[in-house]
């Protein structure tokens, strides 16, 4: 039996907040669409108090940002980017072009082609998300994207040097100090000084996610990322301290970040709230994490592993940490999640920052139908066909003609009939 010991906020509250975000974003996009960079600059001043001579960073500014960082910081950035690049390149190598002869004289194939231009948004409001530069810029370049532009809001009144360094070292071709909806709109729609891109990627706040949703179609997007989510699946091999740390470690992302403990251990379900209170008594980000835990935290008690699998698949969380004796049981049986973190030795923070998998992942139960950002998101798998013989053209044409007639497509039918007349045995 599944018992909910603690529940989060209602879906109705979330829907009301989303409606207000939607209206605000519609207005901003419309203004930028009408007035271009003038509107971008006004919104940058309004939201970020930022109006430099140029939003694009020049070579000297980039070099100064890199040089301002300690050598250890540069080494750490390069280490993380190496892990992410190596895994992305391994994934890219798994994407094969194919060509097969499906009938005598009929050749079908596909090619894996990188998107030509991509805009990477790197959040930097509450926290300077240096890791998001790795995840988007490095992965896009590993896919073979020719033009990668990257943008992040100013932090403390200037471009954050570590974000700039990560963008630069990751291979970004253009770097902008610009945040929020105005940054996403600039990359997607273009302005007098910025050529538009074909695709927008990267996480962000609710306004950034809504801007991507409204712009989808005019540009491609990776996915619609809501607040960070974490699900801990644990049995009695997990102690309350570890459960608390791994829940609150993700709750600090924002006030709306769900953190769920799913367990078969009554003792763990009972002891974790006290461990969370102890952690929040000293954690520097407790002001954010406490609100997230109070409003969005859940504790769910199950009797069996199969109940935990079923409930975990229903939740379809972005991050799923499996702190059990046999974590591979969940790897084998679960189907809905953004990323799995298997065993007590790993955790979501490893994946967020350095281990090599991508941290831009599906939220809001989107793990039911999509995975997260990976090198394949930047790849278009495009098909082609070739008919080599008269006999093959006439044969396929006869079938095609009848099927077009069945659907009432006269022009389509004539395309097929022309090939039958030209290349069939009775053809001239």
C-alpha positions as CSV (number, residue, x, y, z in Angstrom):
1,X,0.0,0.0,0.0
2,X,1.2,3.5,-0.9
3,X,0.9,6.1,1.9
4,X,1.6,9.8,1.5
5,X,3.2,11.0,4.8
6,X,3.8,14.5,3.5
7,X,2.3,16.2,0.4
8,X,3.3,19.2,-1.7
9,X,1.3,22.1,-3.1
10,X,-1.7,21.7,-5.3
11,X,-1.8,21.7,-9.1
12,X,-4.3,24.6,-9.1
13,X,-1.7,26.9,-7.4
14,X,0.9,26.0,-10.0
15,X,-1.6,26.7,-12.9
16,X,-2.4,30.2,-11.6
17,X,1.3,31.1,-11.5
18,X,1.9,29.8,-15.0
19,X,-0.9,31.9,-16.4
20,X,0.7,35.1,-15.1
21,X,4.1,34.1,-16.5
22,X,2.5,33.4,-19.9
23,X,0.9,36.8,-20.2
24,X,4.1,38.6,-19.2
25,X,6.2,36.7,-21.7
26,X,3.7,37.3,-24.6
27,X,4.1,41.1,-24.0
28,X,7.9,41.0,-23.9
29,X,8.2,38.9,-27.1
30,X,5.7,41.1,-28.9
31,X,7.7,44.3,-28.0
32,X,11.0,42.8,-29.0
33,X,9.5,41.5,-32.3
34,X,8.3,45.1,-33.0
35,X,11.2,47.2,-31.8
36,X,14.3,44.9,-31.8
37,X,17.3,45.9,-29.8
38,X,15.7,49.0,-28.4
39,X,13.2,46.9,-26.6
40,X,15.9,44.4,-25.6
41,X,17.8,47.2,-24.0
42,X,14.8,48.5,-22.1
43,X,14.0,45.1,-20.7
44,X,17.7,44.6,-19.8
45,X,17.6,47.8,-17.8
46,X,14.3,47.0,-16.2
47,X,15.1,43.5,-15.1
48,X,18.9,43.4,-14.8
49,X,19.8,47.1,-14.5
50,X,22.3,46.5,-17.3
51,X,22.9,48.6,-20.5
52,X,26.4,48.2,-21.8
53,X,27.6,49.8,-25.0
54,X,27.4,46.3,-26.6
55,X,25.8,43.2,-25.2
56,X,28.4,41.1,-27.1
57,X,31.7,40.6,-25.3
58,X,34.8,41.4,-27.3
59,X,38.0,39.4,-27.3
60,X,39.7,41.6,-24.7
61,X,36.7,41.3,-22.3
62,X,36.7,37.5,-22.7
63,X,40.5,37.3,-22.2
64,X,40.3,39.5,-19.1
65,X,37.5,37.4,-17.6
66,X,39.6,34.2,-18.1
67,X,42.7,35.8,-16.7
68,X,40.9,37.0,-13.6
69,X,40.2,33.4,-12.4
70,X,42.5,31.3,-10.3
71,X,44.4,28.6,-12.1
72,X,42.6,26.0,-10.0
73,X,39.2,27.3,-11.3
74,X,40.3,27.1,-14.9
75,X,41.6,23.5,-14.3
76,X,38.3,22.6,-12.7
77,X,36.3,24.0,-15.6
78,X,38.5,22.2,-18.1
79,X,38.2,18.9,-16.1
80,X,34.4,19.1,-16.2
81,X,34.3,20.0,-19.8
82,X,36.6,17.1,-20.7
83,X,34.2,14.6,-19.0
84,X,31.2,16.2,-20.7
85,X,32.9,16.3,-24.1
86,X,34.1,12.7,-24.0
87,X,30.7,11.4,-23.1
88,X,29.1,13.5,-25.8
89,X,31.6,12.3,-28.4
90,X,30.9,8.7,-27.5
91,X,27.2,9.4,-27.9
92,X,27.8,11.1,-31.3
93,X,29.8,8.0,-32.4
94,X,26.7,5.8,-31.7
95,X,24.7,7.8,-34.3
96,X,25.4,6.1,-37.6
97,X,24.5,7.1,-41.1
98,X,22.8,4.2,-42.9
99,X,22.0,3.2,-46.5
100,X,20.1,0.0,-47.4
101,X,18.7,-1.5,-50.5
102,X,15.1,-2.4,-49.5
103,X,14.1,-3.7,-52.9
104,X,16.1,-4.4,-56.0
105,X,17.1,-1.0,-57.3
106,X,15.5,1.0,-54.3
107,X,18.0,2.6,-52.0
108,X,17.0,4.3,-48.8
109,X,19.2,6.0,-46.2
110,X,19.6,8.7,-43.6
111,X,22.3,11.1,-42.6
112,X,22.9,12.6,-39.2
113,X,23.4,16.3,-39.8
114,X,24.2,18.9,-37.0
115,X,22.0,21.9,-36.7
116,X,23.7,24.9,-38.2
117,X,23.3,27.5,-35.4
118,X,22.4,27.2,-31.8
119,X,21.8,29.7,-29.0
120,X,22.8,28.5,-25.5
121,X,21.1,30.2,-22.5
122,X,23.0,30.0,-19.2
123,X,21.1,31.0,-16.1
124,X,22.7,33.4,-13.7
125,X,20.1,35.0,-11.5
126,X,20.2,33.5,-8.0
127,X,23.2,31.3,-8.8
128,X,25.8,31.7,-11.6
129,X,25.2,28.4,-13.4
130,X,28.7,27.8,-14.8
131,X,27.9,24.1,-15.4
132,X,25.1,25.0,-17.8
133,X,27.7,26.5,-20.1
134,X,29.5,23.2,-20.3
135,X,26.3,21.2,-20.8
136,X,25.1,23.3,-23.8
137,X,28.1,24.8,-25.5
138,X,30.4,21.8,-25.2
139,X,27.7,19.4,-26.3
140,X,26.7,21.5,-29.2
141,X,30.3,21.7,-30.4
142,X,30.7,17.9,-30.0
143,X,27.7,17.5,-32.3
144,X,29.4,19.6,-34.9
145,X,27.3,22.8,-34.7
146,X,29.0,25.5,-36.8
147,X,27.8,28.6,-34.9
148,X,27.2,28.4,-31.2
149,X,26.3,31.6,-29.4
150,X,25.9,31.8,-25.6
151,X,24.3,34.3,-23.3
152,X,24.0,34.8,-19.5
153,X,22.7,37.6,-17.4
154,X,25.1,39.9,-15.6
155,X,25.9,38.9,-12.1
156,X,26.7,41.5,-9.5
157,X,26.6,44.3,-12.2
158,X,29.0,42.6,-14.7
159,X,29.4,39.5,-16.8
160,X,30.3,36.6,-14.4
161,X,34.0,35.8,-15.3
162,X,33.6,32.0,-14.6
163,X,30.6,31.8,-16.9
164,X,32.4,33.7,-19.6
165,X,35.4,31.5,-19.2
166,X,33.3,28.3,-19.4
167,X,31.6,29.6,-22.6
168,X,34.9,30.5,-24.2
169,X,36.7,27.3,-23.2
170,X,33.7,25.3,-24.3
171,X,34.0,26.7,-27.8
172,X,31.3,29.4,-28.0
173,X,31.6,31.6,-31.2
174,X,29.8,34.6,-29.7
175,X,29.3,35.5,-26.1
176,X,26.6,37.9,-24.8
177,X,25.9,39.4,-21.4
178,X,22.2,39.3,-21.6
179,X,19.5,37.6,-19.5
180,X,15.9,36.5,-19.3
181,X,13.3,36.6,-21.9
182,X,15.1,39.3,-23.7
183,X,18.1,37.1,-24.2
184,X,16.0,34.2,-25.5
185,X,14.2,36.5,-27.9
186,X,17.4,38.1,-29.2
187,X,18.8,34.7,-30.1
188,X,15.6,33.3,-31.6
189,X,14.3,36.4,-33.4
190,X,17.6,38.3,-34.1
191,X,18.2,42.0,-33.8
192,X,20.0,44.6,-35.7
193,X,23.3,43.2,-34.4
194,X,22.6,39.5,-33.7
195,X,21.8,37.0,-36.4
196,X,19.0,34.6,-35.3
197,X,19.8,31.0,-34.5
198,X,18.0,27.8,-35.5
199,X,17.7,26.3,-32.0
200,X,17.6,27.5,-28.4
201,X,18.8,25.3,-25.5
202,X,19.5,25.6,-21.8
203,X,17.6,25.8,-18.6
204,X,16.2,28.9,-17.0
205,X,13.5,30.3,-14.7
206,X,9.8,30.1,-15.5
207,X,9.9,33.1,-17.8
208,X,12.8,31.7,-19.8
209,X,11.0,28.3,-20.2
210,X,7.7,30.1,-21.2
211,X,9.7,32.2,-23.8
212,X,11.1,29.0,-25.3
213,X,7.6,27.5,-25.4
214,X,6.1,30.5,-27.2
215,X,9.0,30.6,-29.7
216,X,9.0,26.9,-30.5
217,X,8.2,26.5,-34.2
218,X,10.1,29.6,-35.2
219,X,13.1,27.9,-33.6
220,X,13.8,24.5,-32.3
221,X,14.2,24.0,-28.5
222,X,15.7,21.2,-26.4
223,X,12.9,20.9,-23.9
224,X,10.7,22.9,-21.5
225,X,12.4,22.9,-18.2
226,X,10.4,23.7,-15.1
227,X,11.7,23.9,-11.5
228,X,14.4,21.4,-10.6
229,X,13.0,18.1,-9.3
230,X,14.5,15.3,-7.3
231,X,13.2,11.9,-6.2
232,X,15.1,9.8,-3.6
233,X,14.2,6.1,-3.8
234,X,15.5,4.5,-0.6
235,X,15.3,1.4,1.6
236,X,16.7,0.9,5.1
237,X,20.3,0.8,3.7
238,X,20.0,4.6,3.5
239,X,20.2,6.8,6.6
240,X,18.3,9.9,7.4
241,X,21.3,12.2,7.0
242,X,22.0,11.1,3.4
243,X,18.3,11.3,2.5
244,X,18.1,14.8,3.9
245,X,21.3,16.0,2.3
246,X,20.3,14.7,-1.1
247,X,16.8,16.1,-0.9
248,X,17.7,19.6,0.3
249,X,20.8,19.6,-2.0
250,X,18.3,20.0,-4.9
251,X,15.6,21.9,-3.1
252,X,18.0,24.9,-2.8
253,X,17.5,25.5,-6.6
254,X,14.3,27.5,-6.0
255,X,11.1,27.9,-4.0
256,X,9.2,25.7,-6.4
257,X,11.6,22.7,-6.6
258,X,9.9,19.4,-5.7
259,X,11.9,17.0,-3.4
260,X,10.4,13.6,-2.8
261,X,11.4,10.7,-0.6
262,X,10.0,7.4,-1.7
263,X,10.9,4.6,0.7
264,X,10.0,1.2,2.1
265,X,11.5,2.1,5.5
266,X,9.1,3.5,8.1
267,X,12.1,4.5,10.2
268,X,13.6,6.5,7.3
269,X,10.3,8.2,6.6
270,X,9.9,9.1,10.3
271,X,13.5,10.3,10.8
272,X,14.2,12.3,7.6
273,X,12.1,15.4,8.6
274,X,14.2,15.9,11.7
275,X,17.4,15.4,9.7
276,X,16.2,18.0,7.3
277,X,15.5,20.5,10.1
278,X,19.0,20.0,11.4
279,X,20.5,20.6,8.0
280,X,18.4,23.7,7.4
281,X,19.6,25.1,10.7
282,X,23.1,25.9,9.3
283,X,22.8,25.6,5.4
284,X,23.6,29.0,3.8
285,X,20.8,28.5,1.2
286,X,18.2,27.4,3.8
287,X,16.0,30.5,3.1
288,X,15.3,29.0,-0.4
289,X,15.5,25.3,0.5
290,X,13.1,25.5,3.4
291,X,10.4,27.1,1.3
292,X,10.8,24.4,-1.4
293,X,10.7,21.6,1.2
294,X,7.7,23.1,3.1
295,X,5.7,23.7,-0.1
296,X,6.9,21.0,-2.5
297,X,8.5,18.3,-0.3
298,X,6.8,14.9,-0.1
299,X,7.4,11.6,1.8
300,X,5.8,8.5,0.3
301,X,5.9,5.2,2.1
302,X,5.6,1.9,0.1
303,X,5.5,-1.7,1.1
304,X,7.4,-3.3,-1.8
305,X,10.0,-2.5,-4.5
306,X,7.4,-2.9,-7.2
307,X,5.2,-0.3,-5.5
308,X,8.2,2.1,-5.5
309,X,8.8,1.4,-9.2
310,X,5.2,2.1,-10.1
311,X,5.1,5.3,-8.0
312,X,8.5,6.5,-9.3
313,X,7.3,6.0,-12.9
314,X,4.1,7.9,-12.1
315,X,6.1,10.8,-10.7
316,X,8.6,10.7,-13.6
317,X,11.1,13.0,-11.8
318,X,13.9,14.9,-13.4
319,X,16.5,13.4,-11.1
320,X,16.1,10.0,-9.5
321,X,18.6,8.9,-6.8
322,X,18.4,5.2,-5.9
323,X,19.8,4.6,-2.5
324,X,19.0,0.9,-2.0
325,X,20.8,-2.4,-1.7
326,X,20.1,-3.3,-5.3
327,X,19.9,0.0,-7.3
328,X,20.1,-2.0,-10.6
329,X,16.6,-3.3,-9.9
330,X,15.4,0.2,-10.7
331,X,17.6,0.6,-13.7
332,X,16.1,-2.6,-15.1
333,X,12.4,-1.8,-14.3
334,X,11.9,2.0,-14.3
335,X,10.9,3.7,-17.6
336,X,10.1,7.3,-16.7
337,X,12.9,9.6,-15.5
338,X,15.3,12.3,-16.6
339,X,18.5,10.7,-15.2
340,X,19.2,7.9,-12.7
341,X,21.9,8.1,-10.0
342,X,22.5,4.6,-8.9
343,X,23.9,3.8,-5.5
344,X,25.0,5.6,-2.4
345,X,28.4,6.7,-3.9
346,X,26.9,8.9,-6.5
347,X,24.4,11.8,-6.3
348,X,22.6,14.4,-8.4
349,X,25.3,17.0,-7.7
350,X,27.9,14.9,-9.6
351,X,25.6,14.8,-12.6
352,X,24.8,18.5,-12.3
353,X,28.4,19.7,-12.3
354,X,31.1,17.3,-13.5
355,X,30.7,13.6,-14.1
356,X,29.9,13.9,-17.8
357,X,26.2,13.3,-18.3
358,X,24.0,16.3,-19.2
359,X,22.1,18.2,-16.5
360,X,19.5,19.7,-18.7
361,X,16.7,17.2,-18.1
362,X,12.9,16.8,-18.5
363,X,10.7,18.1,-15.7
364,X,7.0,18.3,-15.1
365,X,6.6,14.5,-15.9
366,X,8.1,15.0,-19.4
367,X,10.3,12.0,-18.6
368,X,7.4,9.9,-19.7
369,X,8.1,10.8,-23.4
370,X,11.5,12.4,-23.7
371,X,15.0,12.3,-22.4
372,X,17.2,15.3,-21.6
373,X,19.7,17.3,-23.6
374,X,22.4,15.2,-25.3
375,X,24.4,15.4,-28.4
376,X,21.6,13.9,-30.4
377,X,19.4,16.9,-29.7
378,X,21.7,18.9,-32.0
379,X,21.5,16.4,-34.8
380,X,18.9,16.1,-37.5
381,X,18.4,12.6,-38.8
382,X,17.4,13.3,-42.4
383,X,16.3,10.7,-44.9
384,X,17.0,10.3,-48.6
385,X,16.0,7.9,-51.3
386,X,17.4,6.8,-54.6
387,X,15.8,4.5,-57.3
388,X,18.4,2.9,-59.5
389,X,16.5,1.0,-62.2
390,X,13.5,1.5,-64.5
391,X,11.9,-1.7,-63.1
392,X,12.1,-0.5,-59.5
393,X,10.6,2.9,-60.4
394,X,7.7,1.3,-62.3
395,X,7.1,-1.3,-59.5
396,X,6.9,1.3,-56.7
397,X,4.9,3.6,-59.0
398,X,2.2,1.0,-59.5
399,X,1.7,0.6,-55.8
400,X,1.9,4.3,-55.2
401,X,-0.6,5.1,-57.9
402,X,-3.3,2.8,-56.3
403,X,-2.6,4.1,-52.8
404,X,-2.9,7.8,-54.0
405,X,-6.2,7.0,-55.7
406,X,-7.4,5.4,-52.5
407,X,-6.8,8.7,-50.7
408,X,-8.0,11.0,-53.5
409,X,-4.7,12.6,-54.2
410,X,-4.9,13.0,-58.0
411,X,-1.7,15.0,-58.4
412,X,0.3,12.5,-56.3
413,X,-1.2,9.7,-58.4
414,X,0.0,11.5,-61.6
415,X,3.6,11.7,-60.2
416,X,3.5,7.9,-59.8
417,X,1.7,7.3,-63.1
418,X,4.3,9.3,-65.0
419,X,7.1,7.0,-63.8
420,X,5.0,3.9,-64.7
421,X,4.5,5.3,-68.2
422,X,8.2,6.3,-68.6
423,X,9.9,3.4,-67.1
424,X,7.4,0.5,-67.2
425,X,7.6,-2.3,-69.7
426,X,5.0,-0.7,-72.0
427,X,6.7,2.7,-71.7
428,X,8.0,4.5,-74.7
